[in-house]
C-alpha cells in the first residue's frame, strides 16, 4: 500500500488554513446576536442554503457507507440512502416553506406554538435537550467515525492511533464553526461542496480509467464469481435470499424512513428558517433533493464498483475501508492529498452544522427559554460557543465506543422512528395534545431502551416471527425495519389513546396555531368551525399531492437515468433523464405559483394580531359585565 506523501500533507494543511480563514472572516458578523449566530440573520438565498444542505448531507461517512453496501450486496442495496427522497420531495412542495413562514429560531419552538401550558414547556425543554445531547452527538459520532477511518487508511496508521486522530479531526471542525456561527458554516459549505464534489468525481474518473473504462468495468463486474450484485440492478430487490432487501427492511425504508425527512426538522429546518423567504426555502430544498439524491451517490457507487474489481480480496471486517484505499491506490501524489481534502471538506461541512444546530437547541430552547431569558445577545453567543464544544465532546466519545458506521445508523433509525407518529399528528390532527405527546415521548424512549439496550423483546419476538436460532430481534441487520415498525406501531397506539383520554388543547391557542401553520383542513374541522373567519390552507391537499408526485418522479427519473447512462443501456438512461427534466420544470413552475407573494409580510402575523385584539375586547367586555 502507498500512503500520503509530503506534497499531499502540504496540500491538506494549506486548504484547511484557507477554510479556517474564511470561517474566521465571519466571526464578527456571526457574533452580532443569536439570530446571526444560528440563522445568518435570515439572509440566505436559495442557492447558498441549498448548497449548504447538500454539503451537510454529504458527510465523510456517506461514501464509506455506500461503498460497504455496494461491495457486500450490490447497487440495489443502498435504498436506505435513496428512500428518503420520497420525504425530501414532500418537503420541497409543502413542509419546507411551512417552516420559513412560521419564522421560528429553531424547529423545537413548534412545541409551544402547537401546545400550551406546562406540558408544552416540558416538551420543548426535552426536545431541545435530547436533540442537543443525544441525537446530535449520535449523528456526529458516525461522521467522526468515518473521518477517523479515512485518515488512518490514507496515512497508514494502526488502529491504536484512533483516539489522537479522532481528537484532531474534531478540533479542526471546532475551529471552523465555534467562532463564526452559521454565517461561517454556510459560506465555507459552498467552498467545501465544490471541493468535495469535484474530488469524488475525480476519484471516480481515475478509478474507471484504472479498470479500463465503463464498458470494461461492466463486463468485469458481470463476471465477478462471488459478488452478489453482478446483475448491476438499481431497483430494490426484495426477498429472503442473500443480498436481497428483506421485507421488513423494505417496510422500514419505504414506509417510515422518509417521514422524518419530509417533516424537515433538525438541521434541515435550520437552513429553511435561515432563508430569506418561503420561496427561497422551497427552491433550496429542491436543489438539495435533486443534487443529493439523483446525482451525488453515483461517483461513490462507481468507486465502489471499481474496488470490487481492483480490491476483490480486501481483508478487513468493514468493507467501507475500500474507499480510502482506492484513494491511495489509483491517485498519484498530490491528487491523493486533494481527495483527502475533499473528504475533510465533506466532514467539516457536516460536523460544523451539527455542532451549530445542537448548540442552537441548548441556547434557544433550554438556556434562554428556561434558565436566563433576559441575558444579553453577547451572553447567548458565548453560551452557544460553549455548547458547541459540548457537542464535539459528546460526538467524539460515542464514535470511540462504536464498532462501525452501520451500527450507529441502525441505532439512529430506530430511535428516530419513535417520533414519526406524533410528528405527523401535530400537523394533521387537532386532537393531539401536549399531555398525550408527553406520555408518548416517555413511552417511546422507554420502549426503545428496552428494545435496543436491555433486549427484553428478543425472546417474545423470536417466537412471534418464528426467527431462526441465533437471530436477535434487537440487532439483526435484516430486521431493522421490523424494529422500526415495532416502535412506530406501539407509539402510534399510545399517541391516539392518550389523546382521547385527556382534554384537548385550549381552543384559542389552537386557533392561533391554525392561522400560523395553515395545516390541511380535514384534520382541523372543529377548530375551523369556531375560528370566526374564512380559512384557507394555502396549499390544498389535492394540489400538494400532485406536486409531490411530480417532484418524486423527477428525482427518481434523474436517479435511474444517471445510473443507466453510466452502466447501460444508455438510450434508456437518456429517456429517463428527459422525463426527469420535464417533471422538474413542472415542479419549479408550481413552486413559483404557490409561493407568489411570499416576499411580503406573512398573513398569519396580521391575522393572529387581529385574533388577539378580538380576544382582548371580549375579555374586557366580560369583565365589565
N, C-alpha and C positions, 0 to 999 in steps of 0.2 A: 504494500500500500504506500502511496505517496501522500504527503500532508502539505500543509500550508508552508510557503516559503517566506523569507524576509520581505520580499516585494508584496506578497499578499497581506502581511501584517501591516505594512505601511499604508496600503490602500484602505484597510479596515479602520485603522486609527484615524486617518485623515477624514474619511467620510463621517465617522462618529463625531469628530470635532466640529465639522460643518453643521451637522444636525443639532448638536447641543447648542451651538452658537445661534441657530435660528430659533430654538426654543427659548433661550435666554433673552433674545431680542424682544420677545413679547412679555417679559416679566413685568414691566411697569404697566402695560396695558391690561394684562390679565390680573393684576393685583388691585385694580381700581375699586372693585366691590365684588360681592358674591355673585351677582349676575355675570360679571365679566369673567370671574374665575371658573364658573361652572357652565355658563351658557354663551360665552363670547358676546355678551350684550345683545343676544338675539339678532345677530347681523349676518348669519351665514347664507350665502346664495346656494342654489340647488346643486351646483357642480362641486363646490367646496364641501358641503355637507354630505353629498352622495359619495364623493371620492373618500372622504374620511370614514364613512360607514363601510365602504369596501375594504379600505386598508385595515380597519379594525377587525373585520370578519376574517380577512386573510391573515391568520396568525401563523407563527412559525410551526405550530403543531399540525396545521392542516395538510401541507404536502406530505408530512411523515405519516399521518393517519391514513390519508388516501393511498399512499404507497403500500402500507401494510395490508389494507383491504384488497387492493388490486393483486398484490403478489400472492396472497393466501387464497383468494376466492375468484377474482376476475372483476372486470369493469362493472358488471351488473350488481355488484355487492355494495357499491358506495351510495345507494339511495338513502342511507341515513344522513348523507351530506346533501343530496338533492331534494329529498322530500319536503323540507321546509319552504321550497319555492312556492308551494300552494298558499301558505300563510303569508309569505312576503308579497305575493300578488294581491292578496286581500288588503294588506297594509297600504299598498300603492293606491288603491281606489277607495279606501274607506278610513281605516284607523290612523294612518299617518297624518292626514290633515286634521282629524279629530283632536289629536294631542296638541297640535300647534294652536288650534282655535281656543283650546281651554287655557293655554298660556300659564301652565304651572312652572315651578322651578325644577321639580323632579316629578316623575310619574307617581311616586308614593303619596303626594298631596291628594291624589284622586280619592284616597280613603276618606278624608274629611269632607271632600266635596260630595261624595256619594252617601256617606252615613253621618250621623250626628250623635253627640253625647260621649260618654266615657268609652264605649266600645270602639268608636271611631278613633279616639285618641290612642287607645291601646293598639289598634290595628296599624295605625300609622307608625307608632314607635316600633312595633315589632317588625313591620315590613322594612323600615329603614335600617334597623339594627341587624336583622337577619340577612338582608341584601348586602350590607357592607361587611359583616363579619363572618358570613357563611358562604353565600352564593358567589360573591366577588372573589374571595380567596380561592374557592373551589375552581372557578373558571381560570383564574390566574395560574393556578397550580399546573394545569395540563399544558398551558402555554410555556411556562417556565421549564417544565419537564422536557418539552420538545427542544427548546433552545439549548438546554444543557446537553442533550443528546447530540445535537448538531455540532456544538463546539468541541465535545470530546472526540467525535468521529473525524472531524476535519483537522483537528490539531493532534490527533493520535494519542490522547491522554487516556490512562487507565481509569476504570470506574472509581478508584479511590479519590480522584480529583473532583468528584461530584459536588461536594459542598463548596469549595472555592469557586468553581465555575458558575454554580447557581448564584452565589453571592455577587459575582462580577456582573452577570447579565442583569440582575435585578437592580444593582446600583446604577448601571447605565440608564435603565428606564426611569429611575427616580430623578436623575439629572435632567431628563427630557421634560418631565411634567410637573415636578414638585414646585417650580417657581412661577411658571407662566400660565398654569391652569389650562382651560380648554382652548384658549387662543393658540398657545404653543402646540397643543396636541393636534388640532385640525390642520394648521398650516405646515407643520412637519409631516403630518399624514400625507399631504399632497406630494411632497418630495419622496417620501418613503414608498408611496404607491407606485410611482414611476420607476423607482429603483427595484422594488420587489418584483413588480410585474415584468419589467424588462429582463431582470436576472433569471427568472424562472423560464421565460420564453427562450432566452439564450441557451440555458442548460438543456431544454427540450430539443432545440435545434441541433446542438452539438451531440447529444445522445443519439439522435436519429442518424446523424452522419456517421457516428461510430458503428452503428449497426449495419449501415449500407443503404439507408433511405426508408421511406414509409412502406413501400411495397415489399421490400426485403424484410422489414420488421413484421408485417402482417404474415408473410409466408413462414418465417421462423417461429412465430408465436403459435400458428396453427399446427406446427409440427412438434411443439414442446411436449415431451412424453408424459410428464406428471402434472402439468399445470391445469387446474380445472377451468380456467377462463379462456381456453383456446378458441372457442367459437366467437369471441370478441362481442358478445351480446351486451347491449347498452340497457335495454329494458330490464326491469327487475324479474328475476326468475324465482318463483315461489314454490316451495316443496320441502320434502324431508330428506332429500339426497344431500351428499356432501357438496358444499359450495353454493347451495341454494339458500335463499332467504326463507326462514321459517314462517309459517302462517302467523304466529304470534308477533314476530318482529314486523311483518308487513302491516299488521293491525296497529302496532305501536307507531311505526314511522308515518303511515298514511292516514291513521285515524287520530293521533294525538300530537305527534312531534311538531307539526306545523302550526298548531293553535297558538302556542306561546309566541311564535314569530309574528303571527297575524295581529295579536294584541299589542305588539310593538312596545313592550315595556323595557326597563333597564337602560343600558347604554344606547339602545336603538332610539328610545324615546328622547334621550338627552340631545341627540343630533336633530331630531324633529322639532323639539322645543326651542332649539337654538337657531332655527331657520327664520328667515325674515318674515314669512307669512305661510299660510296653509298651502298655497300653490307651490311655493318653493320646497316645502316639506314633501309634498306628493311627488314632485319631479326628482328630488333627492332619493326618495325610496325607490322610484322606478329605475334610476341609474344604478343603484345598488343591486336591485333584483336582477336586472338584465346582465350586467357585467359579472357579478359574483356567481350566479347560478348557471348561466348559459355558457360562459367563456372561461372563467377563472380556473376551473379544475382541469381543463384539458392539457395544459403544459405539464401539470403534476402527473396526470394519467400517462402521458406519453413517456415521461421519465421512468415511471414505474414499469411500464411495458418493456422499455429498453433494458431495465435492470433484470427483468425475467430472463432475457437473452444473455446479458453480459455478466450477471451475477447469479447464475442458476443455483449454486450450492452455498448460498450465504449462511454461514454457521453462527447465527445469533438467534436468541429466542424471540426477539422483537424484530420483525421484518421491516419496520419503519426505518431502521438504520441504513437500509439500502439507498435512501435518498441522499443523505450526506456523503455516503461512499461513492455515489455516482459523481458528485461534485469533484472529488479529488481524482477520480478515475478518468473522466472524459475531458476535463477542462485543463488548459495549460496554466503555467504560473502567471499570476496577475488576474486572470479571469476567475480563478478559484476564490481569491480574496473578494472580487466583485460579487460573486454569488453568495458568499458568506455575508457580505454587506447587505445584499438583497434580503436574505432571511433574517438578519438582525433588524432591518427596517420593518419587516413584517411583524417581528416580535415586539419591537418598541412601540409601533403604532397601536397594537392591541393592548399591550400591558399598560401603557400610559393612559389609554382610555379607561381601562378597568380601574386603575388606581384613582383617577379623577372622578369617575362615576361613583365608586364606592364611597369616597370621601364626601361627595355631594349628599348622599343619604345621611351620613353621620352628622354633617353640619346643618343641613336644612331641616331634616326630619327628626332629629334627635336633639342636637345641641341647641339650635336656635328655637325650635318649637317648644321644648320642654325644660331645658336647663337654663339658658341665658337668652331670652327673647329680645332684650334691649341692648345687646352688645353692639360695638361699632362694626362697620364693614371691615375694617382692618383686622379686628379680632376674629371675625368669621373666616377671613382668608388665612390667617395664621393657624386656626384650628383645622382648616382644610388641608394645609400642608402637613400638619402632624398626623391627620387621619390618613393621608396618602402613604406616609411611612408605615403606618399600622397595616394598611392593605398589603404592602410589599412584604412585610414580615410574615403575615398570615399565608399568603400565596406561596412563598418560598418554603415555609415549613411543611405545608401539605405536599408540595412537589417532592420533597426529600423522603416523605413517608410512602408515596405511591409507587407501585411497581411499573406501571406503564400508562400511556395516554388513554387507551381503550377502557381501562378500569375506571378512570376518573370520568370519562364521558358517560359510561353506563350509570354510574352513581348520580351524575347530574341529571340525566334524562328521567330517572325515577323520582328524584327529589322534586324536580320542577313539575312533574305531572300532577302532584298534589294540588297545584294552583290552577289547573286547567278549568275545572267546572266553576268554581267561584269567580275566576277571571272572566268567563263568558257571561255568567248570570248577572254580574254587576251591570253589564251593558243591556242585556236583553230582558230582564225580569225585575219589575219594580218591587216585588215582594221580598227579595233577598235583603236582609237587614244586617246591621253591624254585629248584633249579638250572635246571629246564626253564622256569620263568617268567622267570628272569633272562635266559636265552637269548632267550626270546620278546620281552622288553622291548627288548633291544638290536636284535633283528631288526626289530621293529615300527617303532621310531624311525628306523632306517636306511632301511627301505623308504619310510616316509612322507617323509623328507627327499629321497630320490632321486626320488620321485614329484612332490612339490609344489615343491621348490626347484630341483633340478637337471634336472627334466623328462626323465629318461633313458628313461621308458617311453612317451613320446608317439609316437614312430615305430613301435615294435612293436605298441602297442595300436591305433593308427590302421589298421594293416594287418589285425590280428586282427578288429576290429569294423567294418572297411570304412567308416571315417569319411570324410566329405566333406573336401575340401581346405580348410585354414584352421581346422578344428575341432580344438582341442587337448584331448587326454585329460586333461591336468593342470589345466585351468582352465574348460572349457566348463560352463555352468550346468546343462545338461540331462544331463551325465554325472557329477554329484555322487554319485549313488547307485552308479554304476559304480566310481568311485574308492573308495567305502566298501566295496563288495563285494570289490574287488581286494585291499585291505588285510586285510579280515576273513578271506578265504579263505587267503591266504598265511600270515598269523599263526596261523590255526587249524591248518593242516598242521604248521607248525613246533612249536606247542604240544604236539600229540599225539605227534609223532615224538620230540621232546626228552624227553618224559615216559617213553616206553618205552626210550629209550637211556640213561637214568640211573636210579639206585636210588631207590626210594620213600622218603618221609619216615619218620623213626623212628616205629614203631608206637605207642609210649607217648605220644608227642606228639600223634599223630592221635586217640588215644582221648580226650585232654583236649579237643581241638577238637570232636570229635563231641559230647561232653557239653555243651559250652558253646554251640555254634552250632545243634545239632539239625537238620542238613540232612536232606533226604529220604533214606530208607534205600537206595533202589535203586542208588545210585552208591557206597555205602559198605559193601557186604556183607562184604568181607574184614576190615574194621576191626570191624564189629559182631560177627563170628564170634569174635573174641578179646577182646571187651570184658569179658566175665565177669559181665555183669548184663543184665537186660532193657533194651531200647532203645525209646524212643518219640519220634517226631519232634515231637509236639505238634500239628502240622497235617498230616494225611495228604494225599498228593498229590491224591486224588480230591476231597476236600472243598475243598482250596485251589483246584483248577481250577474248581469250581462257583462258589465265592466270587468268583474272578477274573472269570468270565464275567458274573456278576450286576453287579459293580461297573462293568465295561466297558459293559454295556448301559445301566446307569443314567446314566453321564456322557454317553454318546453320544446317548441319547434326549433328555436335557435340552439338549444342544448343538443338535441338529437342531430340537427343539421350540421353543427360543427363536428360532432363525432363522426358522422358519415362522410363528411368532406375529408377528414383525416384518414379514416380507416376503410372507407368504401361501403357500398357503392357510391361514388362521388356524385352521380347525377341525382340520386335520391337526396343527398345532402344539400345540393343546390335548391331543389324543390322545397325542402323543409325550411331553408333559410329565407326563401321568398315568402312563405306562409308566415314565418316569424316577423319579418319586416312589415308586412301588410297589417297584421294584427297589432303590431307596435304602434304604427301610425294611428290606427283607430283608437288605441288606448290613450295616446297623447291628446288626441282631439277631445276625447271625453273628459279627461282631467282638466283641460282648458275650459270646457263648458261648466264643469262642476265647481271650479274654483274662481269663476269670474266674480270680481268684486271682493276677493279676499284680502286685497291690499287696504281696504277700508276698515274702520273700527268694527270689531265683531258685534253682530246684532245682540248677542246674549248679554253684553255689558249694559246696553240700554234697557233691555227687557228685564234683567234682574234688578236694576236700579228702580225701574217703574214698579216692579212687584214689591220691592222693599218699601217704597213710598206708600203704596196702596195698603200694605200690611200695617204700617205705622199709623196711617189715618184710621183704619178700622180699630186698632188697639186704643188710640186716643178717644175715639167715639164711644167705645165700650166703657172706658174709664169714666167719661163724663156721665154716661147713663147710670 
